[in-house]
Amino acid sequence: MNNQSYLKRLQEKWQLNSLWQVVLVLITFACTGFTVVFIKQPILDLLKVDMESGGFWKTILYLLLVLPLYQVLLLAYGFLFGQFRFFWEKEKKIMKRIGRLFIREK
């Protein structure tokens, strides 16, 4: 499998206009992930949270801190790389799915 066909499949799946747009989306994901890894520990240190010993509540706290941070950074990098609309649409879908977890249907 060559890279061209893989990028082409991503373009179709994500309904993007060009392969360049696919590359920009992938760069956005990469920058967001790197930034979270880079700033995660200083934030946990500032809040005096020691993740070394693990534990259920520390994992929950980690998820509550890092996941929203990731989403915000994704939108920020998406804006910087001109892909805000793509990521905003994805964010809205994610928020709808999360909302359904807390809303009971009659």
C-alpha positions as CSV (number, residue, x, y, z in Angstrom):
1,M,0.0,0.0,0.0
2,N,1.5,3.4,-0.9
3,N,1.0,6.6,1.0
4,Q,-0.8,8.3,-1.8
5,S,-3.7,5.8,-1.7
6,Y,-3.9,6.1,2.1
7,L,-4.1,9.9,2.0
8,K,-6.7,9.6,-0.7
9,R,-8.8,7.3,1.5
10,L,-8.5,9.8,4.4
11,Q,-9.6,12.6,2.0
12,E,-12.7,10.6,1.0
13,K,-13.5,9.5,4.6
14,W,-13.1,13.0,6.0
15,Q,-14.8,14.6,2.9
16,L,-11.9,17.0,2.4
17,N,-11.2,19.0,-0.8
18,S,-7.6,18.1,-1.4
19,L,-4.7,16.0,-0.3
20,W,-3.0,19.1,1.1
21,Q,-6.0,19.6,3.4
22,V,-5.5,16.0,4.6
23,V,-1.8,16.7,5.4
24,L,-2.8,19.9,7.3
25,V,-5.3,17.9,9.4
26,L,-2.7,15.3,10.2
27,I,-0.2,18.0,11.1
28,T,-2.9,19.5,13.4
29,F,-3.4,16.1,15.1
30,A,0.4,15.7,15.5
31,C,1.0,19.2,17.0
32,T,-1.9,18.8,19.4
33,G,-0.7,15.5,20.7
34,F,2.8,16.7,21.1
35,T,1.7,19.8,22.9
36,V,-0.5,17.8,25.4
37,V,2.4,15.5,26.1
38,F,4.7,18.4,26.6
39,I,2.5,20.5,29.0
40,K,0.6,17.7,30.8
41,Q,3.2,17.1,33.5
42,P,3.7,20.8,34.4
43,I,0.0,21.2,34.8
44,L,-0.2,18.1,37.0
45,D,2.8,19.3,39.0
46,L,1.1,22.7,39.5
47,L,-1.9,21.0,40.9
48,K,0.3,18.7,43.0
49,V,-1.0,15.5,41.4
50,D,1.4,12.6,41.5
51,M,0.4,10.2,38.7
52,E,3.3,7.8,39.5
53,S,1.3,5.9,42.1
54,G,-1.8,5.5,39.9
55,G,-5.2,4.9,41.3
56,F,-8.7,5.1,40.1
57,W,-9.4,8.7,41.1
58,K,-6.1,10.0,39.7
59,T,-6.9,8.4,36.4
60,I,-10.3,10.1,36.4
61,L,-8.7,13.4,37.4
62,Y,-6.2,13.0,34.5
63,L,-9.0,12.3,32.0
64,L,-11.0,15.3,33.3
65,L,-8.0,17.6,32.9
66,V,-6.3,16.3,29.7
67,L,-9.2,15.5,27.5
68,P,-10.8,19.0,27.5
69,L,-7.3,20.5,27.1
70,Y,-6.7,18.3,24.0
71,Q,-10.0,19.4,22.5
72,V,-9.3,23.1,23.0
73,L,-5.8,22.7,21.6
74,L,-7.2,20.8,18.6
75,L,-9.4,23.7,17.8
76,A,-6.6,26.2,18.3
77,Y,-4.2,24.3,16.1
78,G,-7.0,23.8,13.6
79,F,-7.4,27.5,13.5
80,L,-3.7,28.1,13.0
81,F,-3.5,25.6,10.1
82,G,-6.7,26.8,8.5
83,Q,-8.7,23.7,9.4
84,F,-11.0,25.1,12.2
85,R,-14.2,24.3,10.4
86,F,-13.2,20.6,10.0
87,F,-12.3,20.3,13.7
88,W,-15.3,22.3,14.9
89,E,-17.7,19.9,13.1
90,K,-15.9,17.0,14.7
91,E,-16.1,18.6,18.1
92,K,-19.9,19.2,17.8
93,K,-20.3,15.5,16.9
94,I,-18.3,14.5,20.0
95,M,-20.3,16.8,22.3
96,K,-23.6,15.3,21.0
97,R,-22.3,11.8,21.7
98,I,-21.2,12.8,25.2
99,G,-24.5,14.5,25.8
100,R,-26.4,11.4,24.9
101,L,-24.6,9.5,27.7
102,F,-26.2,11.8,30.3
103,I,-29.7,12.3,28.7
104,R,-32.2,9.5,29.1
105,E,-34.7,9.0,26.3
106,K,-38.3,8.2,27.4
